[in-house]
């Protein structure tokens, strides 16, 4: 009797998880207009901050490149 209850509980949990996952996926469909490579903002320059231990120069961490933009994320 206990084994049957465990099997039934596991089956109900599996089916419920599958249904909830399917509902989540259909509610969050892919947006084909979304950019796969976001644009890089241009900075006016770097900032220098002086502190007791020395100076710290802050600048943009993302640099533009000449690489072709990603047009697909399909991988086999």
C-alpha positions, 0 to 999 in steps of 0.5 A: 500500500505504501509503495503504491502511494509513493508511486502515485505521489511521484506521478502526480508531482511529475505531471504537475511539474511538466504542466507548470513548466509548459505553462511557464515556457508558453508565457515567456515566448522568444522575442524575435526583435530582441537584440542578440548583441546589445549596443555599446554606450560611448563614454565621455572618458574615464574618471580618476579618484584619489584615495589614501592608497593611491589613485584609481582610474575608472573607464568603460569595461565594454569596448566596441569591436569589428566582429560581426553581430550574432544573428543566430544562437542555434547550435547542434 
